Amino acid sequence: MKIQLTAVFLKVPEGYTGFVEELPGANTQGATLEEARENLEEAITLVLEANRTLSRESLQGQEVVRDLEIPEP
């Protein structure tokens, strides 16, 4: 399955800010557009890892089923 995310970049006096529309918390900034893009990729990874950790911690001790593949809509 391939997930498509939308990166949005805004020109600001300091360079660029960026965020992902579909992933709250994934935002960044950079002096150049390329730097902002690279930083946003890292932010996406960090947000997903943090969400996974928080989920596992909150479900610890409970009987759960994890399904790694979600069918495309």
C-alpha positions in Angstrom: 0.0 0.0 0.0 1.3 3.5 -0.9 0.2 6.4 1.3 0.1 9.8 -0.4 0.7 12.8 1.9 0.5 16.4 1.0 3.4 18.7 1.9 2.6 22.4 2.0 5.4 25.0 2.0 5.1 28.7 2.8 7.6 31.3 1.9 8.5 33.4 5.0 11.2 36.0 5.6 13.5 33.4 7.2 13.1 30.9 4.4 10.3 28.3 4.3 8.0 26.6 6.7 6.3 23.3 5.8 3.7 21.0 7.2 1.8 17.8 6.1 -1.9 18.4 5.7 -2.8 14.8 6.7 -0.4 14.4 9.7 -0.8 16.9 12.5 2.5 17.6 14.2 4.6 17.0 11.1 5.9 20.5 10.5 9.3 22.2 10.0 11.2 25.1 8.6 14.4 25.6 6.6 16.5 28.4 5.1 15.8 27.0 1.6 13.0 25.0 0.1 15.2 22.0 -0.3 16.3 22.2 3.4 12.6 22.5 4.5 11.7 19.4 2.3 14.5 17.4 3.9 13.5 18.5 7.4 9.9 17.6 6.7 10.8 14.1 5.7 12.6 13.7 9.1 9.6 15.3 10.9 7.2 12.7 9.3 9.4 9.8 10.4 9.7 11.2 14.0 5.9 11.8 14.3 5.1 8.3 13.1 7.6 6.7 15.4 6.3 8.8 18.4 2.7 7.9 17.6 3.6 4.2 17.3 5.4 4.3 20.7 2.5 6.2 22.4 0.0 3.7 21.0 2.0 0.7 22.2 2.4 2.2 25.6 -1.3 3.0 26.0 -2.3 -0.5 24.9 0.3 -2.3 27.0 -1.2 -5.2 28.9 -4.3 -5.4 26.7 -5.1 -8.1 24.1 -4.8 -6.4 20.7 -4.6 -7.5 17.1 -2.2 -5.5 14.9 -2.9 -5.6 11.2 0.0 -4.3 9.2 -1.8 -4.0 5.9 -4.7 -1.7 5.4 -6.6 -2.1 2.1 -6.7 0.9 -0.1 -10.1 2.7 -0.3 
